[in-house]
Amino acid sequence: MSTDSVTNATPSHVPAHLVQNFDLWGALTAQGENAYAWAAKLHESMPPIFWVPSLGFLPGTWIPRRSEDLRRILQDPETFSSAGLTPYPMLLGESWRLAPLEVDPPDHAKYRALLNPLFTPKKVNALEQDIRQLATQLIDGIAQTGRCDFNEDFAKPFPTLIFLKLMGWPLEHRPLFQHWTQTLIKSSDSQVVTDNAHEITGWIRARIAECRTNPGDDFTSYLLASQIDGRPLTDDEMLGINFLIFIGGLDTVTSTIGLFFRHLARNPEQQAQLRTDPTLIPDAVEEMLRSYSIVNMRRTVTRDVQIGEATMKKGDIVLISTELANLDPEVFDQPEKVDFLRSAGHTPHMAFSYGVHRCVGSHLARRELRIALELWLTKVPPFRIATGTKPRFNAFGIFGMEELHLEWDVKEAK
């Protein structure tokens, strides 16, 4: 199937002046490293809520740009439903759900309760030594080379190994999981996505079958022993939860960490700031999470609702853009500026979403990002974009660096 965007007729209830004839994700990808600066300017040039006819191979959608409207939508799951909005089951001709992501309250809480024990601060603390060890091994392997393909050498393997360890899945499957993550989430070709979704669901179903026969100390076995409303989980529930954890645990950190390191490579004064005062690293993580948010979610309107000029009809789709929320000048002073000293008392960012669907893995993600920065800045001298290379950005679905090569002076390496 072609990678061309699908263009749909604008619904009759959408006023002409709210229609913007561009594919947001395609436009952001085309902007490359300028994507977030371009997104910030949408707050100056776009209506508070506008309509685009397509998002890649996905249909047209409303796009609210104001943080206030996005928070309102995320706090009203009765009007803005999460059900059935990831393309994977649909592309496979199946009907399972990515629980709890695609489950609305009150049932959402029942599935969320199954995941919470996996990502508590206590559980993340117990993983700290493993996270540091894995990061150290990867960094030590490249520190003396003076150059690296950051995605291949660190951004992909680091969170993937931690994820597999957390799940209790075979570490030797890392290359396969890295390949699937990139092709499933980053591709704008629906056939590629379909093929990879088929392979991933096949792997998960085989894992479930194996754990039924030989249960162990892993996440899949834990789910098999769990219950919802006093009953075991169905095969579709098992698949949907495992598939969701696969997506959430892998590419989000890979994409985020690539954006962080591109920023530091392009801004040596801020890199030096963190080297001089490592106590700023937690604040830097929060500020870069705000500045370079990566996640876009969709909601289905369940009943007619008016927000500003937008009359949203039942069945309309709404895009929840965390990057637009976190670049809103009504909330953040000079939002396009990355400031590690930005007031800690400022309005919290929405990088991990908001409301009942706030990211369950936020504690782990923060820990991975903080440790990665600490160890890189300790073990690798000042790094920059490698000579003769140009970072490449991808904004389809989950934003991130498609290609990032770094270099540094080996003689300074510790």
C-alpha positions, 0 to 999 in steps of 0.5 A: 500500500502507498505511503501517501496520506489518505484525504477524506472529505471534510464533514459538513459540520466543520466550518471552512475557516477551521479546515487546515489542508495539511497532514500534521504528522507529515508536516512535522516530519518535513520540518526535521529538526525545526519540528518543535519550533514549527509546532510552537508557532501553530499557537500563533497561526491556528484557531484554538481547535482546527480540522485536518483531513488526514494523519498519514493513513488515518482519517481526518481529525479535530486538533485542539492546540490549547492545553486547557482544552486538551486537559478538559477532553482527557478528563471527560472520557464519557464524551471523548472515548478511548475505545478502538482507536489504535489501528492494529486490531483493525488492520489485522481484522481482529477485535481485541483491545489494547487494555487499559489504553482503549478501555474507558472508565469504570472498567479502565481501573480494573485493567490499570490495577493489573499494571500498577504493581509492575511500575511502582517506585519501589519496583523501579528502585529495585531495577536501578542497579540493572538500569545502571549496569546495562547503560554502563555496558553500552556506553563503555562499548563506544566511549573510546570510539569517538563516534556512534550511531546513537540510535543503534548503539544506545537509544534502541538497545538501552530501553529494550533490554530494560523492558525485556528484563522487567517483563521477564522475556528472553533478552536474546530477542532484543534485535527482533523487538527493536526491529518490530518497534521501529517498523510497527510504530514509525512506519507510515505504510499501512501494509508494513504496519499490518505485517509487523503487527501480525508478527508481534501478535504471533510472538505474544500468542506463542508466549502466552501459550508457553506460559500456560504450559510452563508458568514462570516469574514473568509478566505474562505468567502473572497476568495468566494468574490474575483475575478481572471481576473474579474471572481469569483474563480472556485470550483477547485480554491477554493479547491486548495488555501484552501488546500495549506494554510492548508498545509503551515500554519500548519506543517511547523511551527510545524516541525521547532519549534521541531528542534529548541527546540531539538537543544537548549535541546542538546546545553545548552550553547546556550540555556543559551546564549539566556537566558542571552541575549534575544536580540539575539533571532531574530538572533537565529531564522534566524540561526536555520532556516538556519541550520534546513531547512525543505522544499523540493519542486519539479520542472518539466523540460519543455525543455532540459537544461544543468547544469554542468554535468547534461543534464536534459531532458524535463519531468525530475523532480528536487528536490529543497532541502532548507536544502542542499542550506543552508548547502552549504560551498561555501556560508556559512562558517562552515555551519554545525555549529549553530552560533547565532552570524553569520554575519548579512551581510551574504548571506540570507538563503533559508529556505523560498525558493527563487524567485516568490514562496518564502513563503508568510507566512514567516512574520507570521512564524518568529513571531511565532518562536520568541515568542515561544522562548521568552516565553519558555525561560522566563517561563520554566527553562533550559530544556534538553532531557527527561531521558530515551527518544530519539528524533525521526526524520522524513525526508519525505517531510517536515523534523521535529521531530517525537518525542521529550520529554523534562524535567526541574527542577520544583523548578526553574520554574517562 
